[in-house]
Amino acid sequence: MFKTVLMIEKALSDADVELVTTLHGEEKVSFVVLMQPRGKQDELLRALDDVALGHLDKAVHEHEDQGDPAAVATESLEHSLRHLRQAGAEATGEVVQDGPLDRLKEIVETSRADEVLVLTSPHFVEEFFHRDWASKARHKVGVPVLKLFASDS
């Protein structure tokens, strides 16, 4: 069985689940999902990304209240785990508020993961300066790190 640590920042869509569960063909996959919601500290970067992508409406409405961030993250994680399991994968996970890369390293070591998948929306400013999760993770963990873009649906 292939062991994957999957870092996400929002609930997985059906397209995302299909993408991550079929990367290794017919081989069974086990996931440890780390849900790291984007916080208030990232609002400026998200607004710049939205402008760069031409999503001006998102940039304008970014500050609107989305509800309790912890509750949204927990619900998104549960949704994602349920859909991974329905696709035939083993899946466990947790919400990570602080120190996501340190927690990632711990999980990779304790689960003896084969790889890390970072599934996020495009973050052009962070990626340009190599400050995105995948770039940082490559320097932290001793397994391959693959960055994938999440579906917009």
C-alpha positions as CSV (number, residue, x, y, z in Angstrom):
1,M,0.0,0.0,0.0
2,F,1.3,3.5,-0.9
3,K,1.3,5.9,2.0
4,T,0.6,9.6,1.2
5,V,0.4,12.6,3.4
6,L,-2.0,15.1,1.7
7,M,-1.9,18.8,2.7
8,I,-5.0,20.7,1.8
9,E,-6.5,24.1,2.6
10,K,-10.1,23.5,1.6
11,A,-12.5,20.6,1.2
12,L,-11.7,18.2,-1.6
13,S,-14.0,18.3,-4.7
14,D,-14.9,15.1,-6.6
15,A,-12.3,16.0,-9.2
16,D,-9.6,16.4,-6.4
17,V,-10.5,13.0,-5.0
18,E,-10.3,11.4,-8.4
19,L,-6.9,13.0,-9.0
20,V,-5.2,12.0,-5.8
21,T,-6.7,8.5,-5.7
22,T,-5.7,7.6,-9.2
23,L,-2.1,9.0,-9.2
24,H,-0.7,5.5,-8.7
25,G,-3.0,3.5,-11.0
26,E,-4.5,0.5,-9.4
27,E,-2.3,0.5,-6.3
28,K,-4.1,1.0,-3.0
29,V,-3.4,4.3,-1.3
30,S,-3.6,5.3,2.3
31,F,-3.9,9.0,3.2
32,V,-3.1,11.1,6.2
33,V,-4.8,14.4,5.5
34,L,-3.5,17.6,7.1
35,M,-6.1,20.4,6.8
36,Q,-4.3,23.8,7.1
37,P,-6.9,26.5,6.5
38,R,-5.6,29.8,5.2
39,G,-5.9,32.3,8.0
40,K,-6.3,36.1,8.3
41,Q,-2.5,36.5,7.9
42,D,-2.8,35.4,4.3
43,E,-5.6,37.8,3.2
44,L,-3.3,40.2,1.3
45,L,-1.5,37.3,-0.5
46,R,-4.9,35.8,-1.5
47,A,-6.2,39.2,-2.7
48,L,-3.0,39.6,-4.9
49,D,-3.5,36.1,-6.2
50,D,-7.1,36.8,-7.1
51,V,-6.2,40.0,-8.9
52,A,-3.4,38.1,-10.8
53,L,-5.9,35.4,-11.8
54,G,-8.5,38.0,-12.9
55,H,-10.9,37.1,-10.0
56,L,-11.6,40.7,-9.0
57,D,-14.9,39.8,-7.4
58,K,-13.1,37.4,-5.0
59,A,-10.5,40.0,-4.1
60,V,-13.2,42.5,-3.2
61,H,-15.3,40.0,-1.1
62,E,-12.3,38.2,0.5
63,H,-12.8,39.9,3.8
64,E,-16.4,38.9,4.3
65,D,-17.2,36.6,7.2
66,Q,-17.0,32.9,6.3
67,G,-18.0,31.7,9.8
68,D,-15.9,30.1,12.5
69,P,-12.6,29.1,10.8
70,A,-12.0,26.1,13.1
71,A,-15.5,24.8,12.5
72,V,-15.2,25.3,8.7
73,A,-11.8,23.5,8.7
74,T,-13.2,20.6,10.7
75,E,-16.2,20.2,8.5
76,S,-14.0,20.4,5.3
77,L,-11.6,17.8,6.7
78,E,-14.5,15.4,7.5
79,H,-16.0,15.9,4.1
80,S,-12.6,15.2,2.5
81,L,-12.0,12.0,4.5
82,R,-15.5,10.7,3.8
83,H,-15.0,11.2,0.0
84,L,-11.5,9.6,0.0
85,R,-13.0,6.6,1.8
86,Q,-15.9,6.4,-0.6
87,A,-13.3,6.2,-3.4
88,G,-11.8,3.2,-1.7
89,A,-8.8,4.8,0.0
90,E,-7.9,4.5,3.7
91,A,-7.9,8.0,5.2
92,T,-7.3,9.7,8.5
93,G,-6.5,13.3,9.2
94,E,-6.4,16.3,11.4
95,V,-6.7,20.1,11.3
96,V,-3.4,21.8,11.8
97,Q,-3.5,25.4,13.0
98,D,0.1,26.1,14.1
99,G,3.3,24.8,12.7
100,P,1.9,22.9,9.7
101,L,5.4,22.0,8.3
102,D,6.7,20.7,11.6
103,R,3.5,18.6,12.0
104,L,4.0,17.4,8.4
105,K,7.5,16.3,9.1
106,E,6.3,14.4,12.2
107,I,3.5,12.7,10.3
108,V,5.8,11.7,7.4
109,E,8.2,10.1,9.9
110,T,5.6,8.3,12.1
111,S,3.5,7.0,9.2
112,R,6.6,6.2,7.1
113,A,5.0,8.0,4.2
114,D,6.1,7.4,0.7
115,E,5.3,10.9,-0.5
116,V,3.7,14.2,0.3
117,L,1.0,15.8,-2.0
118,V,0.3,19.5,-1.5
119,L,-3.1,20.3,-3.1
120,T,-3.8,24.0,-3.1
121,S,-5.2,26.8,-5.2
122,P,-2.6,28.7,-7.1
123,H,-0.7,31.2,-4.9
124,F,1.4,33.1,-7.4
125,V,3.1,35.5,-5.0
126,E,4.1,32.7,-2.6
127,E,5.2,30.4,-5.4
128,F,7.3,33.1,-7.1
129,F,9.3,33.6,-3.9
130,H,9.3,29.8,-3.1
131,R,7.3,30.5,0.1
132,D,4.5,28.1,-0.7
133,W,3.9,24.8,1.2
134,A,5.4,22.6,-1.4
135,S,8.6,24.6,-1.7
136,K,9.0,24.7,2.1
137,A,8.1,21.0,2.6
138,R,10.8,19.9,0.1
139,H,13.4,21.2,2.6
140,K,11.7,19.6,5.6
141,V,10.8,16.0,4.7
142,G,12.9,13.2,3.2
143,V,10.3,12.0,0.7
144,P,9.2,13.3,-2.7
145,V,6.8,16.3,-2.6
146,L,4.4,16.9,-5.4
147,K,2.4,20.1,-5.8
148,L,-1.0,19.8,-7.4
149,F,-3.6,22.5,-8.0
150,A,-7.1,22.0,-6.5
151,S,-10.2,22.1,-8.6
152,D,-12.2,25.3,-8.5
153,S,-15.5,23.3,-8.4
